[in-house]
Amino acid sequence: MTIAIPDLVSVRARHPEAVAEAAARRVRRPLIGDRGRLMIVAADHPARGALGVGGRPLAMADRADLLQRLCTALSRPGVDGVLATADILEDLLLLGVLENKVVMGSLNRGGLAGASFEMDDRFTGHRPQDIERLRFDAGKLLLRVDYDDPGSLRTLHSTARAVDDMAARRLPLFVEPFISRRVEGRVRNDLSAEAVTRSIAVAAGLGGTSAY
């Protein structure tokens, strides 16, 4: 079944089983191709309430426009796949643009941008069992550690268990770590060499089960 973006609402309402069917028949590819590297388009920002790009605060608020841009990006040579939340990946499945692409499900989106609980980044997105059931190729999570915010400890604990759960299913998990702090009320990532090195060391020690 090939549909267009305006058809998505009707298909979802009348044939909700179409998502699972599209996932079951999707043609997959190796995670790492001959080039030995990945070019992945990230589209998991809207679920965190982060809709702005540059000087446009609502650049990603129009779902149809976002989907059209993703379809265009995925059609370009050298683009290996997409990272997104469940709602976006389901739409892309129905649009038929994920064939022979790497599909990564985003696990934690609970730390809404600008919220007082932003560092308590609950795992409100894909679960490992969802990624396995839908035959996606990998998962991804964001790990921001603020030494002054106790919410980071809860995120660290949830991250460790997600690492274990994905490994038990022999599924890759991409972890994006940062040392972060609040500056004038907004979370900022420290991109200094020392902070990046520290964040990588923290992330590497999480979880206790390896499937490889």
N, C-alpha and C positions, 0 to 999 in steps of 0.2 A: 504494500500500500504506500503510495506516494501522495502526500498532501502538502498544501501551502500553509503559510503562517495564519491567514485568516480562518482556516478550517480547524485550528487546534482546539478552540473552545467547544465546537460541536462534537468533534471526535472524542474529546475527554468526557463530555457529558453523556453521549450516547453509547460510546464503546470504551469504557474505562479499562477493559482488558487489553486494549490495543498496545498499551505501554509494555506490559509483560511479554506480549507476543513479539513486539519489535525487538526487545532485549534478547529474546530467545533465538531469534534468527539473525542477529547482527553478526557480520563477518569480522572476526578479530584478527589481530596481527601481533607479531612479537613486540614486547615492550620496548626493547632497544633494537633499532634497525641496523643496517650496514654502516651508517654514519657514526654509530657509537655515541650519539647524543640525542637529546629530546628537545623539541620546540613545542611547548604546551601553552595554549591560550587560557588565561585565568579569567573565570567569570563567576567567582564565588562571592564577590563583594556585595551585591545587593542584599543578600540575606542577612548581612551584618548591619544593614541600614546605611552603608557607604555607597551613595549613588553619584557622587560628584567626580568629575574628571577635569583637571585644570581649573578654569574659571567658571565651569558649568556645574552648579550644585546638583542638578537633576539629570545629568547626562545619561545615566543608566536607568532612569525611571520608566521610560517607554519600553515595555517588554517586546513589542513587535520590532522596534528599531534595534534593540539589543540582539534579538534572535537573528535578524537579517545580517547584522555585522558579524555575528559568530559564524553564520553560514558562509559568508564571504571569506572570512579568515580561514575556516577549515578547508576551503576549496583551493587555497594557495599552496603551491609546491613548497615543501620543506616544513609545513606545519604538521606535526605528528598527532596532535590531539587536543583535548580540552579538559580543564578542571572546573567543576561547577557543583552547585547544589542540586538536590533531587528535582526540583521543579524545572530548572533549565535543562538538565540532562534528559528528562522525560520528553520535553518538547523537542529537543534535538533528535532523540530516538525516533519520534513520530515523523519528523521531517526527513528522516533517512540520510542524515549527513554524518553519521558516526560509523559508517562502514569502513573497515580497515583503518580505524583511528584508535589511538590510545585514549581511554576514558577513565578519568579519575574522579571519584566521589569525595566531596568535602565533608569531613566529620564534625568539626566543631564550629558553630556559628553563633553560640549563645552570648559571647561578649560583644554586645551591640556597641557600635561606634558612638562615643560620647557619653555612654551610660556610666553611672557610678559603679556598676558591677562589671565593667568591661574586662577586667583581668580575671574574673571568675568565668572563664570561657567554657561553658557547659557544652557537652556533645549533643547538640540538638539537630545535627544533620544526618548524613548516612551512618548507619551502624555497619560494622564489619559484615554481619550476616546479610545486609541489604546489598552490599557491593558484591558479595559472592553470589547471591540469588539472581542478581541482574546481569551477571557475567561481565562486570566492569573489570578493568585491568589493574587498578591500584586505588589507594586512598591517600588523602592528604589532610594534615592538620596544621594549625598555626599554634605555636608555643611561644607566648610572650611572657617573660618573667620580670616582674617588678618587685624588687627586694622590699619595698615599703607597702606592698598590697597583699594581704593574706589570701586574696582570691587566686593568686598565682599558685599557691600550694595545692588548691583543689584542682586547678588545671593540670599541674604536674602529675598528680595522682591519676587523674582520668586519662592523661596521655600515656602513662606507663601501662595501664590496663588495655588501652587501644592497641599499643604495640604488640602486646602479648596475643590479643584476640586476632589481629591481622596475621601475625606470624603463624598461629595455629592453623589458619586457613591457607597458608602458603601464598599470601597476597602481599605485594609490596606496599609499604606505607612511606610516603614522603613527609618529612617533618620540617617545618619552616620555623627555626628558632630565632628569637631576639631577646636581648636584654632591653627592657623598656622602663620608662619613668614618665610621670606626669609633669608637664611643663605648662604652667598657667592653665591647669585643669584639663589639658589634652594629653593623651598618651603619645609619646614619641619614642621611636626605636633608636637605640644607640648603635650607630654604624661604625664606630671606631674599631680598629683592629683588635684591641684588647677585649672589648665587649663581644664582638662577633666570635672570637676564639672561645670565650667563656660560655657563650650560648651554645656553641657546637658541643663543647665538652659536657654540658648539662644534658643536652638532648641525647647524646650518645650513650649515656648511662641509664636511660629509662627502659623499663621492661626487663623481663628475665627469661623470655622464651624466644628462641630463634628457630626458624623452620629451614634454614639454609646451612 
